[in-house]
Amino acid sequence: MENCLFCKIAAGEIPSNKLYEDDQILAFHDIDPQAPVHFLVIPKQHVDSAACLEETDSALVGHIFAVIARLCKELGCEDGYRVVTNVGEDGGQSVKHLHFHVLAKRSLAWPPG
C-alpha cells in the first residue's frame, strides 16, 4: 500500500526501534508508549485490519502470537501483558494496517478506556 505508514516502516523507508524481524513480521517499540513495555507487531504484507483476516491467515496470526510470547518472556513480562488490535475508526484504529499492541510492566485495568 503506497501511503501506509506501517508498510513504509516494514520496508525500512521509515526507521523504527526494532525488537524482532523476519520475512513475515516486524516488532518495534511504540513511539508513544502507554506502558513501560509497549511494542507493536505488524505483518510485512499489508492487511487493513483484523476484520480482513481469513482462515488462510491462521499461520501468520499464530506466528505473530508465538513471537509476542517469546518477546514478552525475553523482556521479563512474567507478571502479565495485554495484546490489543483495534479495528476501524470506532475501535480506535488510527493506522489502517493490521497491528498488535503489546503492553506490559504496569497494571492494566479492565475494562479498558
Stockholm file with secondary structure:
# STOCKHOLM 1.0

chainA/1-113         MENCLFCKIAAGEIPSNKLYEDDQILAFHDIDPQAPVHFLVIPKQHVDSAACLEETDSALVGHIFAVIARLCKELGCEDGYRVVTNVGEDGGQSVKHLHFHVLAKRSLAWPPG
#=GR chainA/1-113 SS CTTCHHHHHHTTSSCCCEEEECSSEEEEECSSCSSSEEEEEEESSCCCCGGGCCGGGHHHHHHHHHHHHHHHHHTTCTTCEEEECCCTTTTTCCSSSCCEEEEESSCCCSSCC
#=GC SS_cons         CTTCHHHHHHTTSSCCCEEEECSSEEEEECSSCSSSEEEEEEESSCCCCGGGCCGGGHHHHHHHHHHHHHHHHHTTCTTCEEEECCCTTTTTCCSSSCCEEEEESSCCCSSCC
//
